[in-house]
C-alpha cells in the first residue's frame, strides 16, 4: 500500500496518532539529548523515525478500534511511504525547545 492510497480520513487519523506518540515521547527524547550535553533539537526526519520506531505508532493505532484499518498500511508499506504519509503532520524542519 502506498501513502497516496490512504483516504483523507485515514491520513488524518494516522497523523493524529503519530502526533499523539510524539506528544508522549517528545519531551523525554529532548531531555535525553540535553542530558548528553547535546542541543535539544531534532530534525523532522528523526522525529518521524522515533514515532514509528519500536512499534510505538502501531501500539497507538491499536488503542483505538477505529484505527485498526490503518494497521495493514503501517505493517506493509515501505518506510519511505510511511514518512511520506506522516510528513504533512510534522510541518516543522526541526523540533525542540
Buried (B, 14 or more C-beta within 10 A) or exposed (E): BEBEEBEEEBBEBBBBBBBBBBEEBBEEBBEEBEEEEEEBEBEBEBBBBBBBEEEBBBEBBBEEEEBEBBEEBBEEBEEEBBBBBBBEBBEEEEBBE
